[in-house]
Amino acid sequence: MEFEAVIGLEVHVQLSTQSKLFCSCSTKFGSHPNSQICPICTGQPGVLPVINKKAVEYALKLALALGCKINLYSVMARKHYFYPDLPKNYQISQYDLPLAEGGEVEIEVNGNRRRIGLTRIHLEEDAGKLVHDENLPYSYVDFNRTGVPLLEIVSKPEIYSPEEAVSFLKTLRSIVRYLGICDGNMEEGSLRCDANVSVRPKGSKEFGTKVELKNMNSFKHVERALSYEIRRQIGLLLEGREVIQETRLFDETTQTTHPMRGKEEAHDYCYFPDPDLIEIKLEESFLEEIKRSLPELPLRRKERFEREYNLSSYEAGILTEEKTLADFFEDTLKIYPNPKALSNFILTEVLRYLNRDKIDISQSKLTPAHIAELLELVDKELLSITLAKQQVFPEVYEKGLSPKRVMEERGLVQESSEEFLRKVCEEVLAENPQEVVRYRGGKKGLLGFFVGQVMKKTQGKANPKLVNKIIAELLEQ
């Protein structure tokens, strides 16, 4: 019997506001434990929470970008559960009257596009964090994260493979970063994901028993956890055993999932409207103002890059994955209007250094003027592309220097004197008589060898186009 998986994702996006959802405490990551707390976010008696308008605005940005139906009237509710990192013993969230419903995320897997529907997007506060020390019989609680604004994005069960789930997450991460509402850092918990997964016989319309997966803090973890859980459930069904509805944790060491607790239902949380918070009432004019502020989103920008700049789907996809890189590319094109050459240089040299240092291009010392000037020097045959990549660009990247200044100070100006280069080419041919005979005997691939020898003699300064031309002429004599 063939089986298929059915997956629904619950993604938590930590909003990049300066203060928490209901108080003025800082949301800065990495501060000393319990240094960013107050009576409100720790749930002391007699306090009165007040909602953060910027968090509502950020939530609406995402909801509008994903085509959701915005509810002009929504309510904050208390979600009750008991855990050491939840100081109030309830979480302020939304239930039957969320901020937004519906909408969709368009994903692309292996060149195929598909739209994944959304159930809802709602606002809620984050919980604290338990810090475990294996050498002690107890755990510490850090409440700094308590009250940080979260968006929960709930997909419909319309994802059918781990690859589609990862594409959904990557697409969503790119969108929230484009909107400037979240940094999308999964390792720091800014973007977190739970998955509900079940399996059923292929072609069946009935859902199988769903299992919730937690503790997945990277795209690889999501893919591996889902892949293992799908295999586990299929194995149980083939053995005639029952899949138990439960919450399971992913163990990255063993690459397996294991039981955490029984799966709760909505009624277990005893939701009711928070009596300390007034309803959220939105005006159409406020929504229109937010709509006008939305940027061009990643997928539409990718399509435009393919169409306007004649780039491949791969090139356009990489360039538009991060808004800062796409902006850098288009800002550079304003002063160096050669999209193909620019794309090639960014995708090879620039990204190699950024990936090495694990930084965004906005965090580097590079400017559009730097890259434009460097490529213009190559186009004007004042600098070879080899020296541009190997000696000039590293200095520009590390120190933020002008490419022309680096070239001149290090004496890297390209040698384009035909008379001088002809002498060097003659020397190379004279030093390699056997290779000359083999070339003339039909081994035309040796042309690159001769050019390489000339480049070595001139320390990479020779004009490669001119060298190719001269070598070819000499070998035909």
LINSUL-V569787 format. One record per residue. N is the residue number from 1. SS is DSSP state (2 for helix, 1 for strand, 0 for the rest). NEAR is the number of other C-alpha atoms within 12 Angstrom. Layout:
[[N & SS & NEAR] [N & SS & NEAR]]
This chain:
[[1 & 0 & 13] [2 & 0 & 15] [3 & 1 & 24] [4 & 1 & 28] [5 & 1 & 41] [6 & 1 & 38] [7 & 1 & 41] [8 & 1 & 38] [9 & 1 & 45] [10 & 1 & 34] [11 & 1 & 43] [12 & 1 & 40] [13 & 1 & 45] [14 & 1 & 46] [15 & 0 & 45] [16 & 0 & 34] [17 & 0 & 33] [18 & 0 & 24] [19 & 1 & 32] [20 & 0 & 40] [21 & 0 & 43] [22 & 0 & 42] [23 & 0 & 31] [24 & 0 & 25] [25 & 0 & 29] [26 & 1 & 28] [27 & 0 & 33] [28 & 0 & 26] [29 & 0 & 27] [30 & 0 & 15] [31 & 0 & 15] [32 & 0 & 13] [33 & 0 & 20] [34 & 0 & 27] [35 & 0 & 19] [36 & 0 & 30] [37 & 0 & 31] [38 & 0 & 27] [39 & 0 & 23] [40 & 0 & 29] [41 & 0 & 43] [42 & 0 & 39] [43 & 0 & 27] [44 & 0 & 15] [45 & 0 & 13] [46 & 0 & 10] [47 & 0 & 17] [48 & 0 & 20] [49 & 0 & 29] [50 & 0 & 25] [51 & 0 & 33] [52 & 0 & 30] [53 & 2 & 24] [54 & 2 & 22] [55 & 2 & 37] [56 & 2 & 39] [57 & 2 & 36] [58 & 2 & 38] [59 & 2 & 43] [60 & 2 & 42] [61 & 2 & 39] [62 & 2 & 48] [63 & 2 & 42] [64 & 2 & 35] [65 & 2 & 37] [66 & 0 & 37] [67 & 0 & 25] [68 & 0 & 29] [69 & 1 & 25] [70 & 1 & 36] [71 & 0 & 27] [72 & 0 & 22] [73 & 1 & 20] [74 & 1 & 28] [75 & 0 & 32] [76 & 0 & 36] [77 & 1 & 32] [78 & 1 & 28] [79 & 1 & 29] [80 & 1 & 27] [81 & 0 & 23] [82 & 0 & 16] [83 & 0 & 16] [84 & 0 & 22] [85 & 0 & 29] [86 & 0 & 29] [87 & 0 & 33] [88 & 0 & 29] [89 & 0 & 23] [90 & 1 & 31] [91 & 1 & 40] [92 & 1 & 43] [93 & 1 & 38] [94 & 0 & 37] [95 & 0 & 31] [96 & 0 & 25] [97 & 0 & 26] [98 & 0 & 37] [99 & 0 & 42] [100 & 1 & 40] [101 & 1 & 33] [102 & 0 & 27] [103 & 0 & 26] [104 & 1 & 31] [105 & 1 & 41] [106 & 1 & 32] [107 & 1 & 30] [108 & 1 & 27] [109 & 1 & 21] [110 & 0 & 12] [111 & 0 & 13] [112 & 1 & 13] [113 & 1 & 16] [114 & 1 & 21] [115 & 1 & 24] [116 & 1 & 33] [117 & 1 & 27] [118 & 1 & 33] [119 & 1 & 31] [120 & 1 & 35] [121 & 1 & 46] [122 & 1 & 44] [123 & 1 & 48] [124 & 1 & 40] [125 & 1 & 41] [126 & 0 & 38] [127 & 0 & 38] [128 & 0 & 30] [129 & 1 & 25] [130 & 1 & 22] [131 & 1 & 16] [132 & 1 & 13] [133 & 0 & 11] [134 & 0 & 9] [135 & 0 & 7] [136 & 0 & 9] [137 & 0 & 8] [138 & 0 & 12] [139 & 1 & 15] [140 & 1 & 18] [141 & 1 & 23] [142 & 1 & 27] [143 & 0 & 37] [144 & 0 & 33] [145 & 0 & 42] [146 & 0 & 47] [147 & 0 & 47] [148 & 0 & 46] [149 & 1 & 45] [150 & 1 & 42] [151 & 1 & 42] [152 & 1 & 38] [153 & 1 & 46] [154 & 1 & 39] [155 & 1 & 37] [156 & 0 & 30] [157 & 0 & 30] [158 & 0 & 31] [159 & 1 & 36] [160 & 0 & 31] [161 & 0 & 33] [162 & 2 & 34] [163 & 2 & 27] [164 & 2 & 36] [165 & 2 & 45] [166 & 2 & 35] [167 & 2 & 32] [168 & 2 & 43] [169 & 2 & 45] [170 & 2 & 36] [171 & 2 & 35] [172 & 2 & 46] [173 & 2 & 39] [174 & 2 & 38] [175 & 2 & 38] [176 & 2 & 42] [177 & 2 & 34] [178 & 2 & 33] [179 & 2 & 35] [180 & 0 & 29] [181 & 0 & 35] [182 & 0 & 34] [183 & 0 & 29] [184 & 0 & 34] [185 & 0 & 25] [186 & 0 & 26] [187 & 0 & 18] [188 & 0 & 20] [189 & 0 & 29] [190 & 0 & 34] [191 & 1 & 37] [192 & 1 & 38] [193 & 1 & 44] [194 & 1 & 37] [195 & 1 & 47] [196 & 1 & 40] [197 & 1 & 46] [198 & 1 & 41] [199 & 1 & 40] [200 & 1 & 29] [201 & 1 & 20] [202 & 0 & 17] [203 & 0 & 14] [204 & 0 & 15] [205 & 0 & 13] [206 & 0 & 16] [207 & 0 & 23] [208 & 0 & 28] [209 & 0 & 26] [210 & 0 & 33] [211 & 1 & 39] [212 & 1 & 38] [213 & 1 & 44] [214 & 1 & 36] [215 & 1 & 32] [216 & 1 & 37] [217 & 0 & 32] [218 & 0 & 28] [219 & 2 & 30] [220 & 2 & 23] [221 & 2 & 36] [222 & 2 & 43] [223 & 2 & 33] [224 & 2 & 30] [225 & 2 & 42] [226 & 2 & 47] [227 & 2 & 34] [228 & 2 & 29] [229 & 2 & 41] [230 & 2 & 37] [231 & 2 & 26] [232 & 2 & 26] [233 & 2 & 33] [234 & 2 & 29] [235 & 2 & 20] [236 & 2 & 20] [237 & 2 & 23] [238 & 2 & 18] [239 & 0 & 12] [240 & 0 & 10] [241 & 0 & 12] [242 & 0 & 18] [243 & 0 & 28] [244 & 0 & 23] [245 & 0 & 23] [246 & 1 & 25] [247 & 1 & 28] [248 & 1 & 30] [249 & 1 & 32] [250 & 1 & 33] [251 & 1 & 24] [252 & 0 & 21] [253 & 0 & 11] [254 & 0 & 13] [255 & 0 & 21] [256 & 1 & 27] [257 & 1 & 32] [258 & 1 & 25] [259 & 1 & 22] [260 & 1 & 19] [261 & 1 & 16] [262 & 1 & 18] [263 & 0 & 22] [264 & 0 & 18] [265 & 0 & 17] [266 & 2 & 16] [267 & 2 & 14] [268 & 2 & 14] [269 & 2 & 22] [270 & 0 & 20] [271 & 0 & 25] [272 & 1 & 25] [273 & 1 & 26] [274 & 0 & 28] [275 & 0 & 16] [276 & 0 & 21] [277 & 0 & 24] [278 & 0 & 17] [279 & 0 & 22] [280 & 1 & 30] [281 & 1 & 20] [282 & 0 & 23] [283 & 0 & 16] [284 & 2 & 15] [285 & 2 & 11] [286 & 2 & 19] [287 & 2 & 27] [288 & 2 & 17] [289 & 2 & 16] [290 & 2 & 25] [291 & 2 & 24] [292 & 2 & 14] [293 & 2 & 21] [294 & 0 & 26] [295 & 0 & 23] [296 & 0 & 23] [297 & 0 & 33] [298 & 2 & 39] [299 & 2 & 34] [300 & 2 & 19] [301 & 2 & 31] [302 & 2 & 29] [303 & 2 & 23] [304 & 2 & 23] [305 & 2 & 32] [306 & 2 & 24] [307 & 2 & 15] [308 & 2 & 18] [309 & 2 & 25] [310 & 0 & 19] [311 & 0 & 27] [312 & 0 & 22] [313 & 2 & 24] [314 & 2 & 21] [315 & 2 & 28] [316 & 2 & 34] [317 & 2 & 30] [318 & 2 & 29] [319 & 2 & 41] [320 & 2 & 36] [321 & 0 & 32] [322 & 0 & 36] [323 & 2 & 33] [324 & 2 & 27] [325 & 2 & 36] [326 & 2 & 37] [327 & 2 & 25] [328 & 2 & 32] [329 & 2 & 42] [330 & 2 & 32] [331 & 2 & 22] [332 & 2 & 30] [333 & 2 & 28] [334 & 0 & 17] [335 & 0 & 22] [336 & 0 & 26] [337 & 0 & 22] [338 & 0 & 24] [339 & 2 & 32] [340 & 2 & 24] [341 & 2 & 28] [342 & 2 & 37] [343 & 2 & 38] [344 & 2 & 26] [345 & 2 & 29] [346 & 2 & 37] [347 & 2 & 27] [348 & 2 & 19] [349 & 2 & 27] [350 & 2 & 35] [351 & 2 & 25] [352 & 2 & 21] [353 & 2 & 27] [354 & 2 & 24] [355 & 2 & 16] [356 & 2 & 13] [357 & 2 & 15] [358 & 0 & 13] [359 & 0 & 19] [360 & 0 & 25] [361 & 2 & 29] [362 & 2 & 19] [363 & 2 & 18] [364 & 0 & 26] [365 & 0 & 25] [366 & 0 & 35] [367 & 0 & 30] [368 & 2 & 35] [369 & 2 & 26] [370 & 2 & 36] [371 & 2 & 44] [372 & 2 & 34] [373 & 2 & 33] [374 & 2 & 44] [375 & 2 & 39] [376 & 2 & 27] [377 & 2 & 30] [378 & 2 & 33] [379 & 2 & 21] [380 & 0 & 16] [381 & 0 & 26] [382 & 0 & 30] [383 & 0 & 38] [384 & 0 & 36] [385 & 2 & 33] [386 & 2 & 29] [387 & 2 & 36] [388 & 2 & 37] [389 & 2 & 29] [390 & 2 & 20] [391 & 2 & 30] [392 & 2 & 38] [393 & 2 & 41] [394 & 2 & 28] [395 & 2 & 27] [396 & 2 & 32] [397 & 2 & 33] [398 & 2 & 21] [399 & 2 & 18] [400 & 0 & 23] [401 & 0 & 25] [402 & 0 & 28] [403 & 2 & 39] [404 & 2 & 32] [405 & 2 & 22] [406 & 2 & 29] [407 & 2 & 31] [408 & 2 & 18] [409 & 2 & 15] [410 & 0 & 19] [411 & 0 & 20] [412 & 0 & 31] [413 & 0 & 33] [414 & 0 & 35] [415 & 1 & 30] [416 & 0 & 24] [417 & 0 & 20] [418 & 2 & 21] [419 & 2 & 15] [420 & 2 & 21] [421 & 2 & 32] [422 & 2 & 27] [423 & 2 & 20] [424 & 2 & 31] [425 & 2 & 39] [426 & 2 & 28] [427 & 2 & 21] [428 & 2 & 31] [429 & 2 & 31] [430 & 2 & 19] [431 & 2 & 15] [432 & 0 & 20] [433 & 2 & 16] [434 & 2 & 16] [435 & 2 & 24] [436 & 2 & 29] [437 & 2 & 17] [438 & 2 & 18] [439 & 2 & 24] [440 & 2 & 19] [441 & 0 & 14] [442 & 0 & 14] [443 & 0 & 16] [444 & 2 & 19] [445 & 2 & 16] [446 & 2 & 25] [447 & 2 & 31] [448 & 2 & 21] [449 & 2 & 24] [450 & 2 & 36] [451 & 2 & 34] [452 & 2 & 26] [453 & 2 & 30] [454 & 2 & 36] [455 & 2 & 30] [456 & 2 & 19] [457 & 2 & 22] [458 & 0 & 29] [459 & 0 & 23] [460 & 0 & 29] [461 & 0 & 37] [462 & 1 & 38] [463 & 0 & 37] [464 & 2 & 36] [465 & 2 & 26] [466 & 2 & 28] [467 & 2 & 40] [468 & 2 & 27] [469 & 2 & 21] [470 & 2 & 32] [471 & 2 & 36] [472 & 2 & 26] [473 & 2 & 16] [474 & 2 & 25] [475 & 2 & 29] [476 & 0 & 16] [477 & 0 & 10]]
